[in-house]
Amino acid sequence: MKRLNMLCSVFLMFVFAGVSAQDTEQEETRQEGHTNQNKFRQMYQEMATPNQYRTASGAPGPAYYQNEADYKMDIVLDDKNSVLTGEETITYHNNSPENLEYLWVQLDQNIRKKDAPALQKDGDGMSPVNTPARFASNYMQEAFDGGFNIKEVSKDGAALKYTIHQTMMRIDMAQPLKSGESYTFKINWSYNVNNHVTNRARSGYEFFDKDGNKAYVIAQFFPRMAVYNDVEGWQNYQFWGNGEFALPFGDYEVNITVPADHVMEATGELQNRKDVYSKDMMKRYEQAKKSYDKPVMIVTQEEAEAAEKGFSNKTKTWTYKADMVRDFAFSTSRKFILDMMAVDVMGKDVMAVSLYPKEGNPLWEEWSTKVVASTLKSYSEHTFQYPYHKAVSVHAKNQGMEYPMICWNYGRPDEEGNYSDRTKFGMMSVIIHEVGHNFFPMIVNSDERQWGWMDEGINTFVQYVAEQEFAEAYPEAIAPNSKYPSRRGEPSKIVPYMKGNQDYISPIMSNPEQVHQLGNNAYGKPATALNILRETVMGRELFDYAFATYSHRWMFKHPTPEDFFRTMEDASSIDLDWFWRGWFYTTDNVDIGIKEVNKYYVTDTPTKAGKEMLKRYGTTPEETKALYVVTEDDEEFSEDMKNKSLTENSETLQAYLMDNFSEEERKNLKAPKYFYQVVFEKPGGLVMPLIIEVAYADGTSEKITYPVQIWRKNDKVISKVIPSNKEIKSITVDPDLETADVDVNNNSWPKNENKDEFEEFKDSTQD
């Protein structure tokens, strides 16, 4: 059956092509050739070739492997002198098909040595103004004497040869470690624990002047095996400070000896709870396991304040076991308040836990554990069921850091217990973010040393979703009729970065040590990109399915960027090469605007442009029963065209319809009165779906979305015809600001006249 698109094709083929900005005659002069720069070209050059380890679909291949490292450790914390001493036995399992000649161990604490090259990695200069604290830190304080003191590296009592290079240590084995075999060796060490407040670090202690106590958040505290895999071989890229950690999975058995009056939490399941908990703590713990609506205080503030004064000379040893984790961390202090509640995570009970000094109250007692609980539910819903038995949030000044089952988070009221919304939501957001890191990269174990965005960016995206869901679960935490004030994720919030100075912007696909603005590059931009991908490009249904597929495929494995890109396409049937190339491999930005809009009427009267076009096709108006279009500025236009219908303006069209459509078919045909040709331009480098809102003179409006493929043959300018029965009053590109368009001044027709502050001031002074 003939349809209206057949009719429109007559218009377009014979008429609009003559006035379109895209219809230009081919130059007769010879032109230089060029390589394929089309935004939609395949990404074979950017991506690694699929193989038996990693498939073209983005899934682990049939030969995929990963090595494992098991640890047995005895740790002693000297609270008075802030010294940590440890002994560890490492069993390394070589599951790779290769024989390994040596082993690489990470010594990340060595970044705190006095002579660490990382301390001199950045240029500096004398600032014209400084805070006293920064000035004293930069120019007056002696460098902290940190780093590992390696006392012994041995196997079966015999010393092993080893070489330390900055933050890496190579273990030389007597014989290569064959494929499928394991190797057990021992390392003894100690190091001075830094004050993480005055000596900024992910790990250390905070000293409280008023009571003389320290609160410890301890991580990167033991020599850890590096990753060996099919992509990098040994991942022995030095730790320079920004690129975080690439670690293998393994099982841990850890004994931690601390002062007897300390309260502790750590990675893993506590094995001797009855030995280190009081009877009251045990009773409350049993209550907490049945409390799903609110936390139960295991150690109250009153009890913590009493403990602050004790300074016991005795010790207790806390024993933890953890299976299939990639790291281990712990936090301990006599100042800590402890609360817990149970969380039903997709039918499985998990404990949400918070550990904080009185300085965190009343904010932490009210919200921390509830935020942990909500986060576990949200992340599990969008990825996979949380596999561990607990998640712990620890309050630490100026901290935001993550480890399996435990994380450090900032957000402190003033001394009177008052706090602003900024402090409250900052604390909630960092808890959501750091607890969320249990999923990325603690379980979906990407290489943070090479690709910071794969854990920070992906996690910040899910954080944004979880923040909105937290507001739904706890509306009392949010102002009435408002959204959660997410810092990152919404497209408009990345615009200042994306339109900034290109000298200080790097592609997302950059090593975290090589970028100028790590927060925007590794957190903000990828989170925004994924949010746009979900809401605007793919739609929630397809995105959520593909994202969950990626998460399930790479649980407890080591994915690469290509594995993520390929899975998102494989599970959704959407070609996203243009998206990955633009958003992740370039620093281009989005800028789509309206260049011009023309309104046309249909007529039988041959126009100058129409005659010229027919001439190019080798025919004349007399030989062709064609339709023509005119604007109100054309000489062929007459005022009565405005009041006539489409067929009244064109007897040729009316005759065509009578001859080719039945009476019933003609009843179903549309008869647009106006034809608007809208010319869109794209000054920005990124291609995006073209979203417009059309407002009509009668007060109605509609949204139209053209697929991103509209740019596939012309990356600069395209035009679209909008047939309409109603007169169009205005057209707006990206009306809901969902594409991160960096210049909205060209998004409207008629063009919005935005006066600057000076112009507005001048107008206000006029009589």
C-alpha positions, 0 to 999 in steps of 0.5 A, a space after each residue: 500500500 502506498 503511504 505518505 512517505 512515498 509522497 514525501 519522497 517526491 518532495 525530497 527527491 525533486 525539491 528539497 535537495 535543491 535547497 538543502 545545504 548538503 547538496 553541493 556540486 562535486 568539484 572538478 579539480 582533483 582532491 587529495 585522498 584521506 584516511 577514514 575519519 568517520 566517527 562511526 568507523 570500526 574500532 579494530 585499531 583501538 582494541 586488542 585482538 580477541 583471543 582464547 583468553 578474552 573473546 570478541 563478545 567481551 566474555 572470558 575465553 576458554 583459556 582465561 586464567 588468573 593467578 592467586 595469592 594466599 596469605 597467613 599473617 601475624 600483625 602487631 601494632 605498637 600504639 605508643 610508637 606508631 610502629 607496625 610489625 608483620 610476618 607473612 607467609 605467601 603461597 602463590 599459585 601459578 595458574 598461567 600457562 607460562 613458567 615464571 622465572 621470578 615473582 614481583 611483590 608490591 611495596 606500596 608503603 615505600 612511596 613514603 620513604 624520605 628519598 622516594 622518587 614519587 615525592 619529586 614527580 611533580 613540578 612546583 614553584 613559589 606561590 604568591 600566597 600560601 596557607 601557613 599549613 601548606 607552607 610549613 608542610 612544603 618547606 619547613 617539615 622534615 620528610 616522614 621516615 616511612 617505607 617498608 623495613 624488610 627484615 627477612 625474605 625466605 623459603 623453608 628457613 633459607 634466605 631468598 635473593 631479592 631486589 627492591 626497586 622503588 615500590 616493587 620487589 623482585 623475588 628470585 627463585 632457585 627454579 622457575 615456578 612451573 605452570 600449575 604449581 605453587 610457591 610458598 615463601 615468607 616475608 618479615 617487615 615493619 614500618 612507621 605508621 604515618 599521621 594521615 591528616 598531616 602527612 596525607 595518605 590513604 592509610 595511617 592514624 589520626 591523632 586527637 590532641 584532647 584525649 591523646 588517642 589515635 584512630 588507625 585506618 591501616 592499609 597497604 600495610 603488607 608486601 602484596 603480590 603483583 598481578 600476572 595476567 594475559 594482558 600485562 604479564 607482570 603488572 609491575 608499574 610503579 606506585 606513584 600515588 595516583 594509580 591505585 592497586 592491581 591485585 590478585 585474589 586469594 584467601 587470608 588468615 590474619 592475626 592482629 595484636 593491638 591494645 586490649 581496650 581497642 575496638 576493631 573491624 577488618 576485612 574478613 570474618 572475625 574468628 574469635 568474637 567471644 574472646 575480643 567482645 565483652 558479654 554485653 557486646 556479644 548480646 548486642 551483636 546477636 540483637 543486631 543480626 535480627 534488626 533490619 530497620 535500625 542499627 544496634 549499638 554494639 559499643 556506645 558513645 558513653 563506653 567509647 568515651 570511658 575507654 579513651 581514658 584507659 590506655 591499656 598496657 595489655 593486648 588482644 589478638 583479633 583473628 580474621 579469615 577471608 576467602 577470595 578477596 584481593 586485599 586486606 585492611 583494618 581499623 582500630 582505636 579505643 575511641 571507636 563507637 560500633 553499631 550494626 544492622 542486618 540487611 536483606 540483600 536479595 534474600 541473603 543476610 549481610 551486616 551493615 557496620 559503622 565504626 566511628 569516634 564521638 567526633 563523628 556524632 550525631 551525624 554518623 550514629 544517625 546515618 552511616 549504617 543506613 547508608 551502607 545498607 541502602 548501598 548494598 541493596 542498590 548495587 546488588 540490584 544493578 550488578 550481582 548479589 553482594 557475596 560477602 557477609 558484611 560491609 563496614 564504614 569507618 569514620 576518618 578525617 579527610 579520608 575516602 578509601 576502599 578495601 574488601 568489606 571495609 572503607 574509610 569515609 570523611 564527614 565530621 560535624 563541628 565541635 558542638 555537633 552541628 553540620 551543614 547539608 554539604 557535610 551531611 550529603 558529602 558524608 553520605 556520598 563518600 560512604 555510598 562511593 566507598 562501599 560501592 567499591 566493594 563491587 568495582 574493583 574489589 570483585 570486578 577486579 580491574 587494573 587500577 594502576 593502568 585504568 583508573 576510570 574502570 573502578 572510579 568512573 564505573 563506580 561513580 556512575 553506580 554511585 549516582 544511581 544509588 544516591 537517587 535510590 537512597 533518596 527514595 528509600 529515606 525521603 526524610 534525609 532529603 529536602 521535600 520535593 527535591 532530588 539527592 544533590 549528587 555531585 557527579 553524574 548529571 550531564 550539566 555538571 561535567 560541562 565546565 570540564 569538557 569545555 575547559 582548556 584543552 591543555 589540561 584535559 586528557 582522554 579517559 583512556 589515559 593512565 591516571 598518572 598522566 592526567 591533569 584533573 584526575 577527579 574529572 577525568 577518572 570519576 566525573 566524565 566516565 560516570 557522566 558518559 555512562 549515565 548518558 549512555 543509560 538514559 539517552 543512548 541505550 535506554 535503561 532496559 538495554 543498558 541495565 541488562 548489558 551492565 549486569 551481564 558485564 558485572 556477572 561475567 567479570 565477578 572475581 576476574 580481571 577485566 580490561 576496557 575492551 571487555 567492558 566495551 565489547 560486553 555492553 555492545 554484545 548484550 544490547 545489540 547496539 553498535 557503540 564504537 562511535 560512543 567509546 571512540 568519542 567519549 573515552 578516546 578523545 577530549 572532544 565535547 558536545 556542541 549541537 546547535 540550530 543554524 537556520 530554519 526555513 518554512 516552506 509552502 507547496 505550489 505548482 508554480 515552477 521556482 527558479 531553484 526548481 527549474 535549475 534542479 530539473 535542468 541538472 536532471 536533464 528535464 524541464 517543468 513542462 516534461 515533469 509533473 513536479 511539486 515546488 516549495 517556496 518561502 515567504 520571501 520567494 517571488 512565487 509566494 502569495 499570501 493566500 497560500 497561508 490559508 489554503 490546504 496542501 492540496 489546494 495549493 497544489 492541483 498536481 498533488 491532488 491529482 496524484 492522490 486521486 489517481 493513486 490512493 483509494 478513498 479509504 486510503 486518502 482518509 488516512 493520509 496526513 496533509 501537513 500545511 507547513 514544511 520546516 527545514 531545520 539545518 543543524 550544525 555540530 561545532 563540537 567533535 562528539 556525535 550524539 543523538 539529536 534531541 529536539 523539542 518543537 513548540 507550536 503556536 497553539 501552546 502544544 509541544 512535542 519531542 523528537 529524537 533523531 538517532 546518532 546515525 544521522 551524523 554518519 555521512 556528514 559530521 558538520 551539518 545536517 538538515 531535517 524536514 518537519 511536516 506540520 499542520 501547526 505553525 512552529 513557534 520555537 525549536 530547542 536542541 537538547 531541551 532537558 540538558 541530557 547530552 552535556 552540550 557545552 554551548 546552549 546559546 546555539 540550541 534555540 530557534 529563534 535564538 535566545 538573546 542572553 545578555 551578559 551582566 554588563 548589558 543587563 546593568 545598562 538596561 536597568 539604568 535606562 529611563 
